[in-house]
Amino acid sequence: MENTSNTGVQLLEVSSHSDEQRLDNFLLSRLKGLPKSHLYRLIRKGEIRVNKKRCKPDQRLVTGDIVRVAPLRLARPEAPLPPGDGLIQRLQASVLYEDDELMVLNKPAGLAVHGGSGVPAGLIEALRFMAGEGGYRELVHRLDKETSGCLLVAKTGKALKQLQAALKAGDFTKRYLALVHGQWPDTLTRIDAPLLKLHPHDGESYSRVDPQGKTASTLFRVRSRLPQATLIEATLITGRTHQIRVHAQYAGHPIVGDSRYTWDHDHAFKTVRSLCLHAEMLQFHHPETGQSVTVSAELPDNISSLLAK
């Protein structure tokens, strides 16, 4: 049996969550299984109209617009699996701050922020399920699967646009804590080293310091010292893939538990399997009130137990 279905004429009303969104992005998120090339062809032929008028893919929609879509034959998307009760409870317990516009969670280490690459569902899919029909949840930024700590999620489209614009403009502070191998020098307070992102065919993407890469800057400060390791603060000026992890490796002090970027496996922490990197603090201006918001997350057990030892 063919896994497709025919739709009738669809009239899609633009909600406030999609205000100022591009038409093509608005439709791609709703017409699951429709190839992008086919969507553009439909728009070009006038099979898709906004408020009964011809339109272009990059047209910005406003609240209340009616998008008319001619009958289509679409592949039936597979029904997403609902998150387990255990994950829902973990996420409910991890909320650090929430209001009508946004929420900040203390993301558990080992939880992917979104599905893909063999992960059927991640944190954001679970949050959307929890929000129910008509709910809106979008990541303002991302954290690596292995990293714990403060993660900002928008609850409206307007908040998402404003927060991501602030992030791009640098009007945002993200501070991390990392337990690194060896004694980090007090004088090493900043690393400026360009990072090149690589995409191997058979594995997860990674970064390396390379003159051909994008500008990357991180501020560092020693928080406390252990006999064979140092707890450091890392504040991002730019936000590249694995930036803190690669800059720490570049300094000769890779993060404890980082199997990807630790080259010496004969060390005091070789039995540590979890990445000791934690997003400790987020500071930003609230998209609705303009007031400064600071949210902090306590160290997770995998790092605090090592410090206690």
C-alpha positions as CSV (number, residue, x, y, z in Angstrom):
1,M,0.0,0.0,0.0
2,E,1.4,3.4,-1.1
3,N,2.3,5.6,1.9
4,T,0.8,8.8,0.4
5,S,-2.4,10.8,0.8
6,N,-4.3,13.4,-1.3
7,T,-5.2,16.7,0.4
8,G,-8.0,18.9,-0.5
9,V,-7.6,22.7,-0.7
10,Q,-6.0,23.9,2.5
11,L,-6.5,27.3,4.0
12,L,-3.8,28.0,6.6
13,E,-4.2,31.0,8.9
14,V,-1.0,32.6,10.1
15,S,-0.8,32.8,13.9
16,S,1.2,35.2,15.9
17,H,3.9,32.5,16.3
18,S,4.6,32.8,12.6
19,D,4.4,36.6,12.3
20,E,7.2,37.8,9.9
21,Q,8.1,34.2,8.9
22,R,9.1,33.5,5.3
23,L,6.3,31.8,3.3
24,D,8.6,28.9,2.2
25,N,9.7,28.2,5.8
26,F,6.1,28.5,7.0
27,L,4.9,25.9,4.5
28,L,7.8,23.5,4.7
29,S,7.1,23.1,8.5
30,R,3.4,22.3,7.7
31,L,3.5,20.3,4.5
32,K,5.5,17.4,5.7
33,G,6.8,15.2,2.8
34,L,6.7,18.0,0.2
35,P,10.1,18.5,-1.5
36,K,11.3,22.1,-1.5
37,S,11.7,22.1,-5.3
38,H,8.0,21.1,-5.6
39,L,7.0,23.8,-3.2
40,Y,8.8,26.5,-5.2
41,R,7.2,25.2,-8.4
42,L,3.7,25.5,-6.8
43,I,4.3,29.0,-5.7
44,R,5.7,30.0,-9.2
45,K,2.6,28.5,-10.9
46,G,0.2,30.4,-8.5
47,E,-1.0,27.1,-6.8
48,I,-0.2,28.7,-3.5
49,R,-1.6,32.2,-2.7
50,V,-1.5,34.6,0.2
51,N,-4.8,36.5,0.8
52,K,-5.9,35.4,-2.7
53,K,-2.8,37.0,-4.3
54,R,0.2,35.5,-6.0
55,C,3.2,35.4,-3.9
56,K,7.0,34.7,-3.7
57,P,8.9,32.2,-1.5
58,D,10.6,34.9,0.5
59,Q,7.4,36.9,1.2
60,R,7.1,37.7,4.9
61,L,3.8,36.7,6.5
62,V,1.9,38.6,9.1
63,T,-0.6,37.5,11.7
64,G,-4.0,36.8,10.2
65,D,-2.8,36.1,6.6
66,I,-4.6,33.2,4.9
67,V,-2.4,30.9,2.8
68,R,-4.3,28.9,0.2
69,V,-2.7,25.7,-0.9
70,A,-4.0,23.8,-3.9
71,P,-4.7,20.0,-3.5
72,L,-1.5,18.0,-3.1
73,R,-0.3,14.4,-3.0
74,L,1.9,14.1,0.1
75,A,3.9,11.3,1.7
76,R,2.3,10.3,4.9
77,P,4.7,11.3,7.7
78,E,5.3,8.6,10.4
79,A,3.6,9.4,13.6
80,P,6.2,10.5,16.2
81,L,6.6,8.4,19.2
82,P,5.5,10.1,22.4
83,P,8.3,10.7,25.0
84,G,8.3,8.3,27.9
85,D,7.0,9.3,31.3
86,G,10.5,9.3,32.7
87,L,11.7,11.9,30.2
88,I,8.7,14.1,30.8
89,Q,9.3,14.0,34.5
90,R,13.0,14.8,34.1
91,L,12.2,17.8,31.9
92,Q,9.5,19.1,34.3
93,A,12.0,18.9,37.1
94,S,14.7,20.7,35.1
95,V,12.8,24.0,34.5
96,L,14.9,26.8,36.0
97,Y,12.8,29.7,34.8
98,E,9.5,30.0,32.8
99,D,7.0,32.7,31.8
100,D,4.7,33.2,28.8
101,E,7.5,34.0,26.4
102,L,10.3,31.6,27.2
103,M,11.7,29.0,29.5
104,V,15.2,28.0,30.7
105,L,16.0,24.4,31.5
106,N,18.9,22.7,33.1
107,K,19.5,20.2,30.3
108,P,20.7,16.8,31.6
109,A,23.9,15.5,30.2
110,G,23.4,12.7,27.6
111,L,20.1,14.1,26.2
112,A,20.2,15.4,22.6
113,V,18.4,18.7,22.1
114,H,16.7,17.4,19.0
115,G,16.1,14.2,17.1
116,G,18.2,13.0,14.2
117,S,21.3,10.9,13.5
118,G,19.8,7.8,15.0
119,V,18.0,9.7,17.9
120,P,14.2,9.4,17.3
121,A,13.3,12.3,19.5
122,G,15.2,14.8,21.6
123,L,14.5,17.5,24.2
124,I,12.7,19.9,21.9
125,E,10.4,17.2,20.5
126,A,9.5,16.2,24.0
127,L,8.7,19.8,25.0
128,R,6.5,20.2,21.9
129,F,4.6,17.1,22.9
130,M,4.2,18.4,26.5
131,A,3.0,21.8,25.1
132,G,0.1,20.1,23.3
133,E,-1.9,21.2,20.2
134,G,-1.1,24.8,19.3
135,G,1.8,25.0,21.7
136,Y,5.1,26.6,20.5
137,R,8.6,25.5,21.5
138,E,11.8,26.3,19.6
139,L,15.4,26.2,20.6
140,V,17.1,29.7,20.9
141,H,20.5,28.0,20.9
142,R,21.9,24.5,21.2
143,L,24.0,22.5,23.6
144,D,26.0,19.4,22.7
145,K,24.4,16.1,23.7
146,E,27.1,15.5,26.4
147,T,26.9,19.0,27.8
148,S,24.6,19.8,30.7
149,G,23.2,23.1,31.9
150,C,21.2,26.2,30.9
151,L,19.3,25.9,27.7
152,L,17.0,28.7,26.5
153,V,13.7,27.8,24.7
154,A,11.3,30.3,23.1
155,K,7.5,29.8,23.6
156,T,6.5,32.3,20.9
157,G,7.7,33.1,17.4
158,K,8.3,36.7,18.3
159,A,10.4,35.8,21.3
160,L,12.5,33.4,19.2
161,K,13.3,36.1,16.6
162,Q,14.2,38.7,19.2
163,L,16.4,36.3,21.3
164,Q,18.2,34.9,18.3
165,A,18.9,38.5,17.1
166,A,20.3,39.4,20.5
167,L,22.4,36.2,20.4
168,K,23.8,37.1,16.9
169,A,24.5,40.7,18.0
170,G,26.4,39.5,21.1
171,D,23.9,40.9,23.6
172,F,24.0,37.6,25.4
173,T,26.2,36.1,28.0
174,K,26.8,32.3,28.1
175,R,29.2,31.1,30.8
176,Y,30.3,27.5,31.2
177,L,32.3,25.5,33.8
178,A,34.7,22.9,32.6
179,L,37.0,20.5,34.5
180,V,40.2,20.3,32.4
181,H,43.3,18.1,32.6
182,G,46.4,19.6,34.3
183,Q,47.0,23.1,35.7
184,W,45.5,25.8,33.6
185,P,47.7,28.9,33.6
186,D,46.3,31.9,35.4
187,T,47.7,34.1,32.6
188,L,45.7,32.3,29.9
189,T,42.5,34.4,30.0
190,R,41.6,34.4,26.3
191,I,42.0,32.2,23.2
192,D,41.4,33.5,19.7
193,A,41.8,30.6,17.3
194,P,39.7,30.1,14.2
195,L,37.7,26.9,14.0
196,L,37.0,24.8,10.9
197,K,34.0,22.5,11.1
198,L,34.4,19.1,9.4
199,H,31.7,16.7,8.3
200,P,33.0,13.1,8.0
201,H,30.8,10.7,6.0
202,D,30.8,8.1,8.7
203,G,30.4,10.0,11.9
204,E,29.5,13.1,13.9
205,S,30.9,16.5,12.8
206,Y,33.8,18.0,14.7
207,S,36.0,21.1,14.7
208,R,39.7,21.8,14.6
209,V,41.8,25.0,14.9
210,D,42.5,26.0,11.3
211,P,43.5,29.3,9.6
212,Q,40.7,28.6,7.0
213,G,38.1,28.4,9.8
214,K,35.7,30.9,11.2
215,T,36.8,33.4,13.9
216,A,36.4,31.9,17.4
217,S,37.0,33.6,20.8
218,T,36.7,32.3,24.3
219,L,37.4,34.0,27.7
220,F,38.8,31.8,30.5
221,R,39.3,32.1,34.2
222,V,40.4,29.7,36.8
223,R,37.7,28.9,39.4
224,S,39.5,26.3,41.5
225,R,42.5,23.9,41.3
226,L,42.8,20.2,42.0
227,P,46.1,18.2,42.1
228,Q,45.7,16.9,38.5
229,A,42.9,19.1,37.1
230,T,41.5,22.7,37.1
231,L,38.0,23.9,37.2
232,I,37.7,26.8,34.8
233,E,35.1,29.3,33.7
234,A,34.7,29.7,29.9
235,T,32.6,32.6,28.5
236,L,31.8,32.4,24.8
237,I,32.3,35.5,22.6
238,T,31.5,33.5,19.5
239,G,29.5,30.3,19.3
240,R,31.2,27.7,17.0
241,T,30.7,23.9,17.1
242,H,32.5,22.4,20.1
243,Q,34.3,25.8,20.6
244,I,35.2,25.4,24.3
245,R,36.2,21.8,23.9
246,V,38.6,22.5,20.9
247,H,40.0,25.7,22.5
248,A,40.7,23.7,25.7
249,Q,42.5,21.0,23.7
250,Y,44.4,23.7,21.8
251,A,45.6,25.1,25.1
252,G,47.0,21.7,26.0
253,H,44.3,21.1,28.7
254,P,41.4,19.1,27.2
255,I,38.2,18.7,29.1
256,V,38.0,15.6,31.4
257,G,35.7,13.0,29.9
258,D,36.0,14.4,26.4
259,S,36.9,11.2,24.4
260,R,36.8,13.1,21.1
261,Y,39.3,15.8,21.9
262,T,41.5,14.1,24.4
263,W,44.6,12.6,22.7
264,D,46.3,11.0,25.7
265,H,44.2,8.1,27.2
266,D,46.8,7.3,29.9
267,H,45.8,9.8,32.5
268,A,44.3,10.1,36.0
269,F,40.7,10.4,34.7
270,K,40.7,7.7,32.1
271,T,37.8,5.9,33.7
272,V,35.6,9.1,33.5
273,R,33.1,8.5,30.6
274,S,31.0,11.7,30.9
275,L,32.0,15.1,29.5
276,C,32.8,17.5,32.3
277,L,31.3,20.6,30.6
278,H,28.4,22.5,32.1
279,A,26.5,25.6,30.9
280,E,26.4,27.3,34.3
281,M,24.8,30.7,33.5
282,L,22.7,32.6,30.9
283,Q,22.2,36.3,30.9
284,F,20.0,38.1,28.4
285,H,17.4,40.8,28.0
286,H,13.8,39.7,28.2
287,P,12.1,40.0,24.7
288,E,8.9,41.4,26.2
289,T,10.0,43.6,29.1
290,G,13.6,44.4,28.1
291,Q,14.8,43.6,31.7
292,S,18.0,41.7,32.3
293,V,17.4,38.1,33.1
294,T,20.1,35.9,34.7
295,V,19.6,32.2,35.2
296,S,22.1,29.7,36.8
297,A,22.3,26.0,37.0
298,E,24.1,24.0,39.7
299,L,26.9,21.6,38.7
300,P,25.7,18.1,37.8
301,D,26.7,15.1,39.9
302,N,29.3,13.9,37.4
303,I,31.4,17.0,37.9
304,S,30.6,17.8,41.6
305,S,31.5,14.2,42.6
306,L,34.9,14.5,41.0
307,L,35.5,17.8,42.8
308,A,34.5,16.2,46.1
309,K,37.0,13.4,45.5
